[in-house]
Amino acid sequence: MTAVFEEVDQALRGLEALAREGRLPSVGETVERCIALVKRLIVAYLRDEGRKPLPPADADLLETWKVLVKGEPFWNTIRDNLRELIYYRNCIALQREDALPAAPEKMAVRTARHVHLFIKTRCIREGRIAA
């Protein structure tokens, strides 16, 4: 589990560096990367916890989150962050980039970082990873 958090952290650091340099990939590519990273964290947590069935590999982010939150309303805390990433994806798919916030690429990276820190803090408190 620690390895997953380190890998996701490094990927987010890379995206954050690109954001500072103004060189992030397209909004669509950035959003998809962020969604994949967040989903990876959730699956890693579920796998380590071992109490709930893992979602199918092709499950979308919200389906994956639903497995996580079942019986543990604490995880509702990140629901809006996940929905924000899905909203960005849907706007892009519908060619409604005009409905996106300013700098959606940066917002997607910040949202993914927020979720990373939230899950990491939970894992540290539970003794699943070291501080």
Summary of the structure (lengths in Angstrom):
residues: 131
radius of gyration: 14.7
end to end distance: 12.9
largest distance: 43.6
contacts: 361
relative contact order: 0.18
helix: 74%
strand: 0%
